[in-house]
Amino acid sequence: MVGVALKQNSICGVKIEGYNTIIETDYTQPDVKYTLIGTASGDDPDTGDIYRRLDRFGRIKDSDWYNYGSSTDADRIKYGYDRAGSRIWRENTVARSLGKYFDEKYLYDQIHRLKDMSRGELSNRQSAIGNSLSAGVWTKRATGATSVKTTTDQEAGR
C-alpha cells in the first residue's frame, strides 16, 4: 500500500491508504473510531505489517468500530474467505456478546456466484449457522437473470 493522507474537519478525521481504501475514520462525536489498524501492540503476525485487520491479500478480516469513550467495541465484524477470494462467513462479535446472532454464512456455485446466505449463530468453526434468523437463495434463470427467495424463522415456522 502506498502513501497516507489525513483529511479532517470538525466532525470526523479520515485516514486513506493506497488505492483510496479507508483505513481509519475517527468521529469525535460520539467518540467512535473505525479502524483496520490493530489496537494491539506489534505488527500482524501473518502479514508483518501494521494493518492487523487486513489479510495478506488486502481483504478486510476484522472490521472494528471502537468506542474510545467507554474503551469497548461499538461494533466488530470478522470475515472469512475461501481460496477463490469469496467471502464465506461474517461474524458480528458485539451482537454475539449480547446474545443476538447476526452472523452470516455464504455458499457459492461452481463458478463462484452467490447461491445461498443464512443468518443466525455461526458455529465455532465458521462452518454452519444455528438459531437461523433468515436465509436467502439466489438462482439463475435461463435468461441469465437472478432471482432471490428469502425466508425468515417466522415464515419457516421456527
Backbone as a chain_set.jsonl record, in Angstrom:
{"seq": "MVGVALKQNSICGVKIEGYNTIIETDYTQPDVKYTLIGTASGDDPDTGDIYRRLDRFGRIKDSDWYNYGSSTDADRIKYGYDRAGSRIWRENTVARSLGKYFDEKYLYDQIHRLKDMSRGELSNRQSAIGNSLSAGVWTKRATGATSVKTTTDQEAGR", "coords": {"N": [[0.841, -1.167, 0.0], [0.404, 2.267, -0.628], [1.476, 5.529, 0.368], [-0.085, 7.867, 2.704], [-2.901, 9.779, 3.505], [-4.376, 12.344, 5.385], [-7.486, 13.477, 6.132], [-9.353, 16.012, 7.567], [-12.096, 17.374, 9.42], [-14.335, 19.264, 11.497], [-15.918, 17.262, 12.518], [-15.09, 14.67, 11.811], [-12.23, 12.618, 11.231], [-10.337, 11.212, 8.602], [-8.366, 8.562, 7.487], [-6.696, 7.645, 4.657], [-5.498, 5.071, 2.6], [-3.234, 4.068, 0.102], [-4.916, 2.752, -2.568], [-7.216, 4.47, -2.354], [-8.441, 3.337, -0.102], [-10.213, 3.312, 2.837], [-8.731, 3.428, 5.878], [-8.858, 4.255, 8.484], [-11.258, 5.923, 10.431], [-12.225, 8.605, 12.363], [-14.548, 9.61, 14.571], [-15.287, 12.353, 16.387], [-17.556, 12.975, 17.783], [-19.7, 10.556, 18.273], [-17.37, 9.81, 19.945], [-16.194, 7.569, 18.55], [-14.274, 5.261, 16.685], [-13.467, 3.942, 13.557], [-11.436, 1.355, 12.51], [-8.799, -0.272, 10.713], [-6.344, -0.697, 11.477], [-4.397, -2.382, 13.797], [-5.228, -2.5, 17.269], [-3.835, -3.724, 19.189], [-0.479, -4.123, 20.414], [2.375, -4.175, 18.232], [3.124, -5.708, 15.01], [1.016, -7.389, 12.55], [1.026, -10.874, 12.89], [0.763, -12.603, 10.711], [0.856, -11.098, 8.293], [2.834, -9.222, 8.756], [2.684, -6.457, 8.829], [1.365, -3.186, 9.923], [-1.354, -3.21, 9.598], [-3.403, -4.891, 11.052], [-5.948, -5.804, 10.71], [-6.407, -6.518, 8.133], [-6.147, -9.111, 5.691], [-3.513, -11.107, 4.14], [-3.988, -10.583, 1.476], [-5.087, -8.112, 1.302], [-7.76, -7.966, 1.953], [-10.563, -7.227, 4.066], [-10.459, -8.601, 7.245], [-11.169, -8.223, 9.826], [-13.186, -5.951, 11.051], [-13.499, -3.022, 12.837], [-15.345, -0.95, 14.965], [-14.553, 1.18, 17.298], [-15.311, 2.287, 20.518], [-13.888, 4.765, 22.028], [-14.515, 6.323, 24.154], [-15.758, 4.72, 26.063], [-14.03, 2.632, 26.044], [-14.618, 0.21, 24.667], [-15.718, -2.151, 22.143], [-17.811, -0.794, 19.745], [-18.966, -1.867, 17.511], [-18.112, -4.83, 15.849], [-16.952, -6.667, 13.229], [-16.09, -9.733, 11.832], [-14.527, -11.471, 9.126], [-14.386, -14.257, 6.836], [-12.747, -15.997, 4.161], [-12.784, -17.954, 1.103], [-10.518, -19.968, -0.936], [-10.81, -18.887, -3.454], [-11.303, -16.28, -2.988], [-13.824, -15.48, -2.305], [-16.189, -14.274, 0.027], [-16.974, -16.232, 2.787], [-18.017, -16.361, 5.335], [-19.399, -14.243, 7.945], [-18.988, -12.658, 10.973], [-20.534, -11.209, 13.738], [-19.249, -9.967, 16.428], [-19.866, -8.289, 18.612], [-22.689, -8.211, 18.747], [-23.083, -10.939, 19.241], [-21.962, -11.164, 21.798], [-23.943, -9.955, 23.213], [-25.958, -11.734, 23.113], [-27.348, -11.806, 20.746], [-27.73, -12.896, 17.409], [-26.338, -12.245, 14.515], [-24.74, -13.317, 12.596], [-23.389, -14.484, 9.464], [-23.473, -16.921, 6.837], [-22.171, -17.941, 3.77], [-22.791, -19.512, 0.623], [-21.57, -20.72, -2.494], [-21.891, -21.292, -6.063], [-20.36, -23.492, -8.58], [-19.038, -21.67, -10.213], [-18.498, -19.553, -8.649], [-20.626, -17.823, -7.976], [-22.91, -16.215, -5.808], [-24.984, -18.363, -4.041], [-26.422, -19.095, -1.778], [-27.401, -17.723, 1.36], [-27.244, -17.6, 4.822], [-28.487, -16.441, 7.948], [-27.762, -16.074, 11.366], [-26.625, -17.831, 14.227], [-23.271, -18.344, 14.057], [-21.264, -21.237, 13.845], [-18.566, -22.446, 15.998], [-16.44, -23.164, 14.35], [-16.941, -21.753, 12.093], [-18.483, -23.033, 10.149], [-21.179, -23.592, 9.902], [-24.597, -22.442, 10.359], [-26.522, -21.847, 13.194], [-29.555, -21.476, 15.14], [-31.124, -20.065, 13.243], [-31.971, -17.006, 11.667], [-32.705, -15.86, 9.217], [-32.708, -16.622, 5.683], [-31.383, -16.682, 2.373], [-31.834, -17.54, -1.009], [-30.216, -17.669, -4.037], [-30.95, -17.864, -7.416], [-30.267, -18.668, -10.835], [-31.91, -17.794, -13.778], [-32.848, -19.157, -16.984], [-32.561, -17.081, -18.746], [-30.525, -15.668, -17.7], [-31.024, -13.881, -15.749], [-31.169, -13.042, -12.258], [-32.836, -14.431, -9.473], [-34.18, -13.99, -6.188], [-34.96, -15.671, -3.232], [-36.115, -15.218, -0.079], [-36.3, -16.273, 3.33], [-37.661, -16.145, 6.61], [-37.398, -17.001, 10.109], [-40.007, -16.968, 11.108], [-41.564, -17.291, 8.791], [-40.739, -19.822, 8.055], [-41.759, -21.328, 10.065], [-40.392, -21.63, 12.447]], "CA": [[0.0, 0.0, 0.0], [1.214, 3.447, -0.853], [1.108, 6.839, 0.89], [-1.177, 8.099, 3.64], [-3.439, 11.141, 3.519], [-5.288, 12.554, 6.504], [-8.457, 14.526, 5.862], [-10.048, 16.283, 8.812], [-12.971, 18.514, 9.635], [-14.675, 19.337, 12.915], [-16.709, 16.111, 12.928], [-14.504, 13.371, 11.521], [-10.939, 12.537, 10.567], [-10.28, 10.001, 7.786], [-7.039, 8.187, 7.006], [-6.871, 6.875, 3.432], [-4.255, 4.398, 2.251], [-3.068, 3.452, -1.216], [-5.924, 2.85, -3.614], [-8.401, 5.092, -1.775], [-9.037, 2.464, 0.893], [-10.309, 3.964, 4.134], [-8.08, 2.608, 6.891], [-9.272, 4.701, 9.805], [-12.173, 7.061, 10.495], [-12.35, 8.978, 13.775], [-15.658, 10.523, 14.84], [-15.142, 12.937, 17.721], [-18.872, 12.828, 18.367], [-19.793, 10.135, 19.665], [-16.139, 9.155, 20.41], [-16.098, 6.258, 17.913], [-13.264, 5.181, 15.645], [-13.406, 2.749, 12.71], [-10.032, 1.166, 12.182], [-8.25, -1.536, 10.226], [-5.038, -0.776, 12.111], [-4.557, -3.129, 15.042], [-5.11, -1.758, 18.517], [-2.841, -4.44, 19.997], [0.869, -3.699, 20.046], [3.097, -5.013, 17.283], [2.6, -5.931, 13.668], [0.25, -8.611, 12.341], [1.956, -11.997, 12.778], [0.624, -13.251, 9.412], [1.272, -10.227, 7.186], [4.029, -8.479, 9.119], [2.521, -5.004, 8.777], [0.555, -2.601, 10.994], [-2.779, -3.352, 9.299], [-3.741, -6.178, 11.651], [-7.323, -6.187, 10.383], [-6.434, -6.928, 6.732], [-5.395, -10.346, 5.465], [-2.344, -10.928, 3.267], [-4.427, -10.172, 0.146], [-5.687, -6.789, 1.411], [-9.195, -8.051, 2.249], [-10.877, -6.97, 5.477], [-10.732, -9.816, 8.018], [-11.642, -7.819, 11.146], [-13.609, -4.551, 10.962], [-13.738, -2.625, 14.223], [-15.796, 0.38, 15.373], [-14.122, 1.198, 18.688], [-15.794, 3.422, 21.306], [-12.801, 5.076, 22.948], [-15.078, 6.954, 25.351], [-16.012, 3.661, 27.046], [-12.99, 1.607, 25.83], [-15.237, -1.042, 24.233], [-16.086, -2.206, 20.73], [-19.189, -0.412, 19.449], [-19.356, -2.895, 16.554], [-16.925, -5.527, 15.343], [-17.342, -7.689, 12.268], [-14.979, -10.528, 11.315], [-14.855, -12.11, 7.852], [-13.557, -15.356, 6.355], [-12.785, -16.126, 2.701], [-12.283, -19.209, 0.56], [-9.315, -19.805, -1.758], [-11.139, -18.081, -4.631], [-11.473, -14.902, -2.552], [-15.229, -15.211, -1.991], [-16.48, -14.238, 1.464], [-17.773, -17.41, 3.137], [-18.713, -16.12, 6.591], [-19.353, -12.924, 8.579], [-19.318, -12.836, 12.388], [-20.727, -9.973, 14.485], [-18.845, -10.362, 17.784], [-20.54, -7.472, 19.624], [-24.056, -8.731, 18.861], [-22.967, -12.258, 19.864], [-21.73, -10.985, 23.241], [-25.209, -9.505, 23.788], [-26.945, -12.793, 22.929], [-28.024, -11.622, 19.454], [-26.935, -13.601, 16.41], [-26.455, -11.672, 13.172], [-23.661, -13.862, 11.788], [-23.85, -14.934, 8.151], [-22.726, -17.971, 6.143], [-22.441, -17.83, 2.338], [-22.442, -20.641, -0.243], [-21.424, -20.317, -3.894], [-21.911, -22.38, -7.042], [-19.038, -23.841, -9.095], [-18.371, -20.527, -10.849], [-18.342, -18.55, -7.585], [-21.754, -16.908, -7.827], [-23.602, -16.441, -4.542], [-26.117, -19.268, -4.198], [-27.195, -19.21, -0.559], [-26.938, -16.953, 2.511], [-28.013, -17.864, 6.037], [-28.151, -15.536, 9.048], [-28.069, -16.635, 12.677], [-25.448, -18.036, 15.067], [-22.199, -19.052, 13.364], [-20.606, -22.241, 14.688], [-17.204, -22.095, 16.4], [-15.515, -23.39, 13.23], [-17.487, -20.963, 10.994], [-18.892, -23.952, 9.091], [-22.629, -23.746, 9.834], [-25.425, -21.47, 11.074], [-27.554, -22.367, 14.078], [-30.501, -20.421, 15.54], [-31.279, -19.311, 11.999], [-32.904, -15.879, 11.633], [-33.213, -15.736, 7.855], [-31.862, -17.217, 4.655], [-31.69, -16.258, 1.012], [-31.362, -18.447, -2.05], [-30.078, -16.991, -5.315], [-30.987, -18.803, -8.537], [-30.146, -18.083, -12.168], [-32.889, -18.243, -14.755], [-32.264, -19.457, -18.295], [-32.256, -15.815, -19.419], [-29.368, -15.067, -17.051], [-31.462, -13.016, -14.653], [-31.066, -13.647, -10.935], [-33.986, -14.248, -8.595], [-33.84, -14.216, -4.791], [-36.045, -16.109, -2.348], [-35.675, -15.13, 1.316], [-37.221, -16.771, 4.342], [-37.329, -15.827, 7.99], [-37.844, -18.053, 11.033], [-41.456, -16.929, 11.214], [-42.115, -17.883, 7.571], [-40.401, -21.241, 8.022], [-42.447, -21.98, 11.165], [-39.44, -21.933, 13.542]], "C": [[0.889, 1.234, 0.0], [0.636, 4.648, -0.126], [-0.099, 6.927, 1.794], [-1.61, 9.55, 3.539], [-4.409, 11.248, 4.682], [-6.183, 13.734, 6.165], [-9.233, 14.751, 7.141], [-11.005, 17.446, 8.671], [-13.381, 18.467, 11.098], [-15.413, 18.097, 13.427], [-15.92, 14.804, 12.831], [-13.143, 13.517, 10.878], [-10.859, 11.219, 9.83], [-8.848, 9.775, 7.332], [-7.243, 7.252, 5.814], [-5.523, 6.326, 3.007], [-4.309, 3.902, 0.815], [-4.17, 3.763, -2.199], [-7.252, 3.367, -3.086], [-9.158, 4.16, -0.833], [-9.055, 3.188, 2.23], [-9.776, 3.002, 5.183], [-8.579, 2.973, 8.284], [-10.182, 5.923, 9.667], [-12.431, 7.354, 11.962], [-13.463, 10.009, 13.924], [-15.501, 11.057, 16.261], [-16.457, 12.921, 18.481], [-19.512, 11.641, 17.687], [-18.57, 9.341, 20.154], [-15.976, 7.747, 19.857], [-15.073, 6.322, 16.791], [-13.398, 3.855, 14.905], [-11.949, 2.569, 12.336], [-9.746, -0.228, 11.642], [-6.834, -1.721, 10.751], [-5.243, -1.452, 13.453], [-4.417, -2.245, 16.261], [-4.145, -2.461, 19.468], [-1.447, -4.012, 19.542], [1.492, -4.685, 19.064], [2.385, -5.169, 15.958], [1.822, -7.24, 13.601], [1.217, -9.789, 12.16], [1.906, -12.694, 11.413], [1.19, -12.391, 8.284], [2.532, -9.437, 7.481], [3.896, -6.974, 9.016], [1.575, -4.513, 9.872], [-0.944, -2.806, 10.796], [-3.244, -4.734, 9.747], [-5.124, -6.669, 11.236], [-7.505, -6.502, 8.894], [-5.684, -8.242, 6.599], [-4.263, -10.091, 4.471], [-2.706, -10.513, 1.849], [-5.117, -8.809, 0.161], [-7.185, -6.798, 1.659], [-9.41, -7.811, 3.736], [-11.19, -8.298, 6.156], [-11.323, -9.479, 9.382], [-11.924, -6.321, 11.115], [-14.072, -4.089, 12.347], [-14.19, -1.171, 14.33], [-15.564, 0.425, 16.875], [-14.625, 2.455, 19.381], [-14.72, 3.756, 22.329], [-13.262, 5.879, 24.143], [-15.312, 5.933, 26.453], [-15.0, 2.519, 26.945], [-13.578, 0.231, 25.505], [-15.466, -0.998, 22.731], [-17.546, -1.79, 20.589], [-19.787, -1.413, 18.463], [-18.082, -3.535, 16.033], [-17.383, -6.692, 14.484], [-16.08, -8.392, 11.771], [-15.451, -11.266, 10.073], [-13.895, -13.251, 7.558], [-13.781, -15.537, 4.868], [-12.327, -17.52, 2.286], [-11.077, -18.93, -0.333], [-9.558, -18.959, -3.002], [-11.34, -16.61, -4.279], [-12.91, -14.523, -2.247], [-15.427, -15.231, -0.481], [-17.385, -15.41, 1.803], [-18.454, -17.29, 4.495], [-18.469, -14.7, 7.081], [-19.804, -13.118, 10.017], [-19.396, -11.482, 13.079], [-20.462, -10.278, 15.952], [-19.541, -9.55, 18.875], [-21.976, -7.958, 19.827], [-24.047, -10.084, 19.569], [-22.787, -12.133, 21.372], [-22.995, -10.517, 23.964], [-26.326, -10.535, 23.605], [-27.771, -12.652, 21.668], [-27.143, -12.242, 18.384], [-27.243, -13.081, 15.012], [-25.285, -12.119, 12.297], [-24.251, -14.344, 10.464], [-22.908, -15.99, 7.592], [-23.148, -17.934, 4.688], [-22.003, -19.092, 1.605], [-22.471, -20.176, -1.692], [-21.537, -21.534, -4.803], [-20.494, -22.599, -7.591], [-18.311, -22.688, -9.78], [-18.424, -19.286, -9.944], [-19.409, -17.453, -7.583], [-22.465, -17.244, -6.528], [-24.862, -17.262, -4.788], [-27.017, -19.266, -2.974], [-26.563, -18.367, 0.544], [-27.857, -17.274, 3.674], [-27.547, -16.909, 7.12], [-28.622, -16.16, 10.351], [-26.796, -16.729, 13.492], [-24.432, -18.903, 14.328], [-21.531, -20.033, 14.325], [-19.174, -21.812, 15.007], [-16.198, -22.256, 15.274], [-15.956, -22.643, 11.973], [-17.979, -21.836, 9.83], [-20.405, -24.08, 8.936], [-23.309, -22.644, 10.645], [-26.445, -22.22, 11.912], [-28.451, -21.207, 14.485], [-30.774, -19.485, 14.372], [-32.332, -18.209, 12.112], [-33.533, -15.73, 10.258], [-32.232, -16.399, 6.903], [-32.297, -16.683, 3.307], [-31.101, -17.249, 0.038], [-31.371, -17.698, -3.369], [-30.086, -18.05, -6.41], [-30.888, -18.031, -9.837], [-31.226, -18.668, -13.065], [-32.181, -18.504, -16.075], [-31.866, -18.186, -19.043], [-31.033, -15.127, -18.822], [-29.731, -14.147, -15.906], [-31.371, -13.776, -13.329], [-32.35, -13.405, -10.158], [-33.565, -14.639, -7.185], [-35.088, -14.624, -4.035], [-35.51, -16.048, -0.933], [-36.742, -15.677, 2.229], [-36.733, -16.314, 5.7], [-37.796, -16.988, 8.86], [-39.361, -18.133, 11.093], [-42.1, -17.59, 10.003], [-41.874, -19.375, 7.514], [-41.047, -22.022, 9.159], [-41.517, -22.35, 12.315], [-39.647, -20.987, 14.696]], "O": [[1.985, 1.232, 0.56], [-0.584, 4.771, -0.018], [-1.037, 6.141, 1.661], [-0.772, 10.45, 3.492], [-5.183, 10.323, 4.929], [-5.707, 14.847, 5.94], [-9.723, 13.797, 7.745], [-10.765, 18.382, 7.908], [-12.814, 17.69, 11.866], [-15.522, 17.901, 14.637], [-16.07, 13.927, 13.682], [-12.918, 14.425, 10.077], [-11.272, 10.193, 10.37], [-8.194, 10.697, 6.846], [-7.877, 6.204, 5.936], [-4.517, 7.035, 3.05], [-5.33, 3.374, 0.373], [-4.338, 4.91, -2.614], [-8.298, 2.771, -3.34], [-10.387, 4.197, -0.779], [-8.01, 3.632, 2.705], [-10.299, 1.902, 5.357], [-8.707, 2.112, 9.154], [-9.906, 6.834, 8.886], [-12.81, 6.462, 12.721], [-13.337, 11.142, 13.46], [-15.573, 10.296, 17.226], [-16.457, 12.858, 19.71], [-19.85, 11.775, 16.511], [-18.749, 8.271, 20.738], [-15.656, 6.824, 20.605], [-15.005, 7.299, 16.045], [-13.438, 2.787, 15.517], [-11.295, 3.515, 11.896], [-10.356, -1.217, 12.05], [-6.199, -2.749, 10.514], [-6.183, -1.117, 14.174], [-3.583, -1.341, 16.286], [-3.687, -1.864, 20.443], [-1.268, -3.585, 18.401], [1.174, -5.874, 19.069], [1.216, -4.815, 15.804], [1.947, -8.094, 14.479], [2.139, -9.701, 11.349], [2.888, -13.309, 10.998], [1.915, -12.888, 7.422], [3.231, -9.023, 6.556], [4.9, -6.268, 9.107], [1.048, -5.307, 10.651], [-1.724, -2.599, 11.726], [-3.453, -5.63, 8.928], [-5.43, -7.849, 11.403], [-8.628, -6.726, 8.441], [-4.701, -8.473, 7.303], [-4.086, -8.962, 4.014], [-1.822, -10.125, 1.084], [-5.674, -8.39, -0.854], [-7.825, -5.75, 1.585], [-8.56, -8.144, 4.561], [-12.069, -9.037, 5.712], [-11.914, -10.343, 10.031], [-10.995, -5.514, 11.15], [-14.945, -4.712, 12.95], [-13.508, -0.267, 13.848], [-16.288, -0.212, 17.64], [-14.399, 3.565, 18.898], [-14.639, 3.115, 23.377], [-12.48, 6.102, 25.068], [-15.097, 6.221, 27.63], [-15.102, 1.54, 27.683], [-13.1, -0.788, 26.002], [-15.414, 0.068, 22.119], [-18.421, -2.363, 21.238], [-20.962, -1.766, 18.562], [-17.086, -2.849, 15.804], [-18.101, -7.582, 14.941], [-15.124, -7.744, 11.345], [-16.618, -11.643, 9.968], [-12.736, -13.224, 7.973], [-14.87, -15.266, 4.362], [-11.585, -18.185, 3.009], [-10.661, -17.78, -0.472], [-8.621, -18.377, -3.548], [-11.526, -15.781, -5.169], [-13.191, -13.36, -1.959], [-14.896, -16.101, 0.209], [-18.439, -15.58, 1.191], [-19.382, -18.046, 4.781], [-17.496, -14.045, 6.707], [-20.873, -13.675, 10.265], [-18.451, -10.695, 13.022], [-21.339, -10.787, 16.649], [-19.785, -10.075, 19.961], [-22.426, -8.099, 20.964], [-24.909, -10.348, 20.407], [-23.378, -12.893, 22.139], [-23.108, -10.663, 25.181], [-27.489, -10.258, 23.898], [-28.799, -13.315, 21.53], [-25.92, -12.122, 18.451], [-28.26, -13.424, 14.41], [-24.881, -11.408, 11.377], [-25.454, -14.581, 10.356], [-21.702, -15.958, 7.839], [-24.342, -17.899, 4.388], [-20.967, -19.673, 1.926], [-23.292, -19.341, -2.07], [-21.309, -22.665, -4.373], [-19.543, -21.971, -7.127], [-17.088, -22.728, -9.915], [-18.397, -18.147, -10.409], [-19.133, -16.304, -7.235], [-22.61, -18.416, -6.18], [-25.696, -16.914, -5.623], [-28.233, -19.416, -3.096], [-25.338, -18.299, 0.654], [-29.081, -17.231, 3.548], [-26.36, -16.598, 7.212], [-29.724, -16.701, 10.438], [-25.971, -15.816, 13.461], [-24.707, -20.06, 14.013], [-21.266, -19.697, 15.48], [-18.633, -20.917, 14.358], [-15.193, -21.545, 15.247], [-15.404, -22.874, 10.897], [-17.901, -21.432, 8.67], [-20.872, -24.623, 7.935], [-22.691, -22.003, 11.495], [-27.142, -23.109, 11.422], [-28.128, -20.056, 14.194], [-30.667, -18.266, 14.501], [-33.442, -18.445, 12.589], [-34.736, -15.503, 10.136], [-31.092, -16.696, 7.258], [-33.447, -16.281, 3.128], [-29.991, -17.742, 0.238], [-32.397, -17.156, -3.778], [-29.328, -19.018, -6.35], [-31.355, -16.897, -9.942], [-31.429, -19.881, -13.105], [-31.029, -18.107, -16.252], [-30.953, -18.203, -19.869], [-30.554, -14.128, -19.359], [-28.857, -13.683, -15.174], [-31.483, -15.001, -13.295], [-32.893, -12.301, -10.18], [-32.709, -15.504, -6.998], [-36.144, -14.007, -4.175], [-34.552, -16.748, -0.607], [-37.936, -15.566, 1.95], [-35.536, -16.12, 5.912], [-38.517, -17.865, 8.386], [-39.935, -19.222, 11.124], [-43.056, -18.353, 10.141], [-42.7, -20.12, 6.987], [-40.908, -23.243, 9.225], [-41.808, -23.273, 13.075], [-38.948, -21.081, 15.704]]}, "num_chains": 1, "name": "protein.A"}
